[in-house]
Amino acid sequence: MSDAAASKPSFLPAKSWQHFVAGGLGGMCGAIVTSPFDVVKTRLQSSLFREKHLSMAANGVAYAPPRSNLLYNFVETGHIIRDIYREESPRALFKGLGPTLVGVVPARSINFFTYGNGKQIIANNFNNGQETSWVHLTAAAIAGIATGTATNPIWVVKTRLQLESSGSEGSKSALGGSWKMIRNIMRDEGIRGFYKGLSASYLGVTETTIQWVLYERLKPLSAGTDFEWLGLLGSAGAAKCVATLITYPHEVIRTRLRQPKVNGVVKYSGLVQTLRLVVAEEGTRRLYGGLSAHLMRVVPNAAIMFAVYEGVLRYGR
């Protein structure tokens, strides 16, 4: 009986836990290194940040409206980082890092675990053990939905923290600020408040799906060469860049949906309503607000994350 039980095949592939650990470590390293760009991206995506500076201009404070030129937006990102550093504090560049790490580690662990094992399970059971693009696409979509559902509350808290002014009470410690924000959301909006932007997150599954499929196609190009690790970094960065450019508007919509109430009023209430309102009030270009800061964050983030992920997997073999 014991021999039969020991020989019974497992549903999960051997060492499936390695994907969980490797994904979490990769996500943590990437998030810490690129946190300042995440803060800038969130502020540029938000209507609250834009309204704040328009109000400053009305009161006689110098304010140059953002230009639409994408290349200038990279310069603008540097200016915003400089201004946050000078006017708030160096610590402000890492606002929301606490909930980001609390979200990134399980999110990447869940995503890489579900994808890494899912593609093997799907291939073995439905495609004669062969990994093809449709196998990668299906596994990536399932992983994206599972990740988005599990971690959406953490991203809501992170977004609210990053939109808070530096002088807000409770901002002295990341943990204290996070708990205060959680209590405020629960009190004012209930459980549903933690799932704002979930529809946009599901829309964003297309980004992770495109990223995984492209990465799997690009990675073999440098396999077995002297530049394998360099090629791996390039594959991860390129895949993320292309996926982001194709699907970026969902990021702006998701940030708007997660914004707090203003004077007790919820301005953005749904996916389609938010899309129409942003286009009507601010133009189509605003759907790409914060793109430069986002690219400066996610491309190196992806390279770091996938390099750590692949390294941990190979070390554990």
Secondary structure per residue as TSV (DSSP state, phi and psi in degrees):
chain	resnum	aa	ss	phi	psi
A	1	M	-	360.0	-46.6
A	2	S	H	-65.8	-37.1
A	3	D	H	-65.9	-38.2
A	4	A	H	-67.1	-40.1
A	5	A	H	-65.9	-38.5
A	6	A	H	-68.9	-30.3
A	7	S	H	-89.5	-6.6
A	8	K	S	-65.2	126.2
A	9	P	-	-66.3	143.9
A	10	S	-	-89.7	147.9
A	11	F	S	-65.4	-39.6
A	12	L	S	-84.3	146.0
A	13	P	-	-62.7	162.4
A	14	A	T	-61.7	142.6
A	15	K	T	55.3	38.2
A	16	S	T	-62.7	-27.1
A	17	W	H	-64.1	-23.6
A	18	Q	H	-61.8	-34.0
A	19	H	H	-64.5	-37.0
A	20	F	H	-64.7	-49.2
A	21	V	H	-67.4	-46.5
A	22	A	H	-63.9	-41.3
A	23	G	H	-64.4	-41.8
A	24	G	H	-64.0	-44.2
A	25	L	H	-64.9	-42.5
A	26	G	H	-63.0	-44.2
A	27	G	H	-63.1	-40.4
A	28	M	H	-63.8	-47.4
A	29	C	H	-62.1	-45.1
A	30	G	H	-65.7	-39.6
A	31	A	H	-65.9	-41.1
A	32	I	H	-65.2	-46.4
A	33	V	H	-64.7	-36.1
A	34	T	T	-107.9	15.0
A	35	S	H	-55.8	-44.1
A	36	P	H	-56.8	-36.9
A	37	F	H	-69.1	-29.8
A	38	D	H	-66.8	-40.7
A	39	V	H	-62.6	-46.5
A	40	V	H	-62.4	-43.9
A	41	K	H	-59.6	-45.9
A	42	T	H	-62.4	-41.1
A	43	R	H	-68.6	-38.6
A	44	L	H	-70.3	-29.6
A	45	Q	H	-75.2	-26.1
A	46	S	-	-83.9	141.8
A	47	S	H	-73.3	-24.6
A	48	L	H	-64.6	-38.8
A	49	F	H	-65.2	-42.7
A	50	R	H	-66.6	-43.2
A	51	E	H	-64.9	-35.1
A	52	K	H	-61.5	-45.2
A	53	H	H	-74.0	-31.1
A	54	L	H	-66.5	-36.1
A	55	S	H	-66.6	-39.0
A	56	M	H	-62.3	-41.0
A	57	A	H	-64.6	-38.7
A	58	A	H	-65.6	-25.7
A	59	N	T	-94.1	12.3
A	60	G	T	90.7	6.0
A	61	V	-	-88.2	134.0
A	62	A	-	-59.6	130.3
A	63	Y	-	-149.2	122.4
A	64	A	-	-100.2	116.4
A	65	P	-	-62.4	147.0
A	66	P	-	-62.9	139.1
A	67	R	-	-83.6	159.4
A	68	S	S	-86.9	-12.5
A	69	N	-	-66.7	123.6
A	70	L	H	-63.2	-38.8
A	71	L	H	-64.2	-39.6
A	72	Y	H	-65.4	-30.7
A	73	N	H	-60.7	-29.3
A	74	F	H	-67.9	-38.8
A	75	V	H	-65.8	-42.2
A	76	E	H	-59.7	-38.3
A	77	T	H	-59.2	-43.2
A	78	G	H	-63.0	-38.7
A	79	H	H	-65.0	-40.4
A	80	I	H	-67.3	-41.0
A	81	I	H	-60.7	-42.7
A	82	R	H	-61.7	-43.6
A	83	D	H	-66.5	-40.9
A	84	I	H	-62.6	-41.4
A	85	Y	H	-62.3	-43.7
A	86	R	H	-77.3	-47.2
A	87	E	H	-86.9	-26.0
A	88	E	T	-108.7	-75.7
A	89	S	-	173.0	161.4
A	90	P	G	-59.0	-32.2
A	91	R	G	-65.5	-26.5
A	92	A	G	-65.1	-23.4
A	93	L	G	-69.5	-12.6
A	94	F	G	-115.9	22.0
A	95	K	T	-60.9	136.4
A	96	G	T	80.5	2.2
A	97	L	H	-66.2	-34.4
A	98	G	H	-56.5	-61.7
A	99	P	H	-65.8	-25.0
A	100	T	H	-62.7	-47.8
A	101	L	H	-66.0	-40.8
A	102	V	H	-61.5	-31.8
A	103	G	H	-86.7	-40.8
A	104	V	H	-66.0	-45.1
A	105	V	H	-60.1	-53.8
A	106	P	H	-67.7	-33.9
A	107	A	H	-63.1	-48.7
A	108	R	H	-69.3	-35.9
A	109	S	H	-61.9	-47.2
A	110	I	H	-64.6	-44.2
A	111	N	H	-65.0	-49.6
A	112	F	H	-69.5	-35.9
A	113	F	H	-64.7	-48.4
A	114	T	H	-66.4	-42.9
A	115	Y	H	-70.6	-50.9
A	116	G	H	-58.7	-41.0
A	117	N	H	-84.9	-33.6
A	118	G	H	-63.0	-40.2
A	119	K	H	-66.1	-33.6
A	120	Q	H	-71.5	-40.7
A	121	I	H	-65.1	-45.2
A	122	I	H	-64.4	-43.8
A	123	A	H	-63.5	-44.9
A	124	N	H	-68.3	-33.1
A	125	N	H	-96.8	-22.0
A	126	F	H	-128.6	-5.6
A	127	N	S	-141.5	33.0
A	128	N	T	55.1	33.7
A	129	G	T	79.0	4.7
A	130	Q	-	-97.4	129.6
A	131	E	-	-89.9	115.7
A	132	T	-	-121.6	177.2
A	133	S	H	-61.3	-37.3
A	134	W	H	-70.0	-30.1
A	135	V	H	-66.5	-47.1
A	136	H	H	-61.0	-41.5
A	137	L	H	-64.1	-45.7
A	138	T	H	-64.1	-45.3
A	139	A	H	-63.8	-39.4
A	140	A	H	-67.0	-39.2
A	141	A	H	-64.9	-44.5
A	142	I	H	-62.7	-42.7
A	143	A	H	-63.9	-39.8
A	144	G	H	-65.4	-42.2
A	145	I	H	-65.9	-43.9
A	146	A	H	-62.9	-42.6
A	147	T	H	-66.5	-46.3
A	148	G	H	-61.0	-43.0
A	149	T	H	-65.5	-42.4
A	150	A	H	-72.3	-31.8
A	151	T	H	-113.4	1.0
A	152	N	H	-54.3	-42.5
A	153	P	H	-57.2	-35.4
A	154	I	H	-68.3	-39.3
A	155	W	H	-70.4	-30.5
A	156	V	H	-63.4	-46.1
A	157	V	H	-62.2	-43.7
A	158	K	H	-61.8	-44.7
A	159	T	H	-62.4	-44.4
A	160	R	H	-61.7	-41.1
A	161	L	H	-64.3	-40.2
A	162	Q	H	-71.5	-21.9
A	163	L	H	-90.7	-7.9
A	164	E	S	-70.9	146.5
A	165	S	-	-72.8	154.7
A	166	S	T	-63.5	-24.6
A	167	G	T	-88.7	3.5
A	168	S	-	-63.4	143.2
A	169	E	T	-65.5	137.9
A	170	G	T	91.8	3.0
A	171	S	-	-88.0	1.3
A	172	K	S	-69.6	-32.2
A	173	S	S	-128.6	141.0
A	174	A	H	-61.1	-41.9
A	175	L	H	-67.4	-46.1
A	176	G	H	-62.6	-42.3
A	177	G	H	-64.1	-38.4
A	178	S	H	-64.9	-45.7
A	179	W	H	-65.5	-38.2
A	180	K	H	-64.0	-42.3
A	181	M	H	-65.6	-40.2
A	182	I	H	-60.4	-44.1
A	183	R	H	-63.9	-41.2
A	184	N	H	-64.1	-43.1
A	185	I	H	-64.3	-44.3
A	186	M	H	-62.5	-41.8
A	187	R	H	-69.3	-43.7
A	188	D	H	-86.9	-30.9
A	189	E	H	-126.8	-12.4
A	190	G	-	75.5	-170.6
A	191	I	G	-58.4	-36.0
A	192	R	G	-61.8	-26.8
A	193	G	G	-61.7	-28.0
A	194	F	G	-78.4	-9.2
A	195	Y	G	-113.1	19.1
A	196	K	T	-66.7	137.4
A	197	G	T	85.0	2.9
A	198	L	H	-65.2	-37.0
A	199	S	H	-62.5	-39.1
A	200	A	H	-69.7	-32.4
A	201	S	H	-64.0	-41.1
A	202	Y	H	-64.6	-37.8
A	203	L	H	-61.6	-34.7
A	204	G	T	-71.4	-9.5
A	205	V	H	-58.4	-29.2
A	206	T	H	-61.5	-34.1
A	207	E	H	-65.2	-50.0
A	208	T	H	-66.0	-32.3
A	209	T	H	-66.3	-47.8
A	210	I	H	-61.2	-41.5
A	211	Q	H	-60.8	-48.5
A	212	W	H	-63.6	-43.8
A	213	V	H	-63.6	-44.4
A	214	L	H	-64.7	-42.6
A	215	Y	H	-60.2	-43.2
A	216	E	H	-66.1	-28.8
A	217	R	H	-80.8	-34.4
A	218	L	H	-82.9	-33.6
A	219	K	G	-56.0	-42.8
A	220	P	G	-64.9	-17.9
A	221	L	G	-61.8	-31.1
A	222	S	G	-109.1	3.4
A	223	A	T	-62.5	133.6
A	224	G	T	80.3	3.1
A	225	T	S	-100.3	172.6
A	226	D	T	-69.8	-15.6
A	227	F	T	-109.2	28.0
A	228	E	H	-58.3	-47.1
A	229	W	H	-71.0	-35.7
A	230	L	H	-65.3	-40.8
A	231	G	H	-65.3	-35.7
A	232	L	H	-64.7	-43.6
A	233	L	H	-61.6	-44.4
A	234	G	H	-64.7	-38.8
A	235	S	H	-63.2	-45.1
A	236	A	H	-64.6	-44.7
A	237	G	H	-66.0	-43.7
A	238	A	H	-65.7	-42.2
A	239	A	H	-61.8	-42.3
A	240	K	H	-67.7	-40.4
A	241	C	H	-61.5	-48.5
A	242	V	H	-64.2	-45.6
A	243	A	H	-61.4	-39.2
A	244	T	H	-67.2	-45.5
A	245	L	H	-61.0	-34.4
A	246	I	H	-74.2	-37.4
A	247	T	H	-115.4	9.1
A	248	Y	T	-56.3	-38.7
A	249	P	H	-51.3	-28.9
A	250	H	H	-64.7	-25.9
A	251	E	H	-66.3	-44.1
A	252	V	H	-65.5	-45.0
A	253	I	H	-61.0	-41.7
A	254	R	H	-64.4	-41.7
A	255	T	H	-63.3	-42.9
A	256	R	H	-62.2	-40.7
A	257	L	H	-65.5	-26.0
A	258	R	T	-92.3	-2.0
A	259	Q	-	-63.9	148.4
A	260	P	-	-72.9	168.6
A	261	K	-	-65.6	148.3
A	262	V	B	-117.5	115.9
A	263	N	T	55.7	37.1
A	264	G	T	78.1	6.5
A	265	V	B	-112.5	133.2
A	266	V	-	-93.0	112.6
A	267	K	S	-79.8	-39.7
A	268	Y	-	-111.7	117.5
A	269	S	-	-118.5	-11.6
A	270	G	S	-161.6	165.8
A	271	L	H	-60.2	-54.8
A	272	V	H	-69.4	-40.8
A	273	Q	H	-60.9	-41.2
A	274	T	H	-66.3	-44.2
A	275	L	H	-58.9	-47.6
A	276	R	H	-65.3	-40.4
A	277	L	H	-67.9	-43.1
A	278	V	H	-62.7	-45.0
A	279	V	H	-65.2	-41.8
A	280	A	H	-67.7	-43.0
A	281	E	H	-85.9	-33.1
A	282	E	H	-125.8	-9.4
A	283	G	-	92.0	162.2
A	284	T	G	-62.7	-30.7
A	285	R	G	-59.6	-29.4
A	286	R	G	-67.5	-17.4
A	287	L	G	-68.6	-10.6
A	288	Y	G	-115.3	19.4
A	289	G	T	-62.6	131.6
A	290	G	T	82.2	6.9
A	291	L	H	-60.4	-42.0
A	292	S	H	-62.1	-47.5
A	293	A	H	-63.7	-36.6
A	294	H	H	-64.8	-45.6
A	295	L	H	-64.3	-39.7
A	296	M	H	-65.3	-21.3
A	297	R	H	-92.5	-51.2
A	298	V	H	-75.5	-30.5
A	299	V	H	-67.2	-54.3
A	300	P	H	-65.7	-31.5
A	301	N	H	-60.2	-46.4
A	302	A	H	-63.9	-41.8
A	303	A	H	-61.0	-47.0
A	304	I	H	-63.5	-47.3
A	305	M	H	-61.7	-47.2
A	306	F	H	-71.6	-32.1
A	307	A	H	-65.5	-44.4
A	308	V	H	-63.9	-43.3
A	309	Y	H	-58.6	-51.3
A	310	E	H	-65.1	-38.1
A	311	G	H	-63.0	-44.9
A	312	V	H	-64.3	-42.1
A	313	L	H	-62.4	-42.6
A	314	R	H	-72.5	-33.8
A	315	Y	H	-67.2	-32.1
A	316	G	T	-86.0	-1.8
A	317	R	-	-74.6	360.0
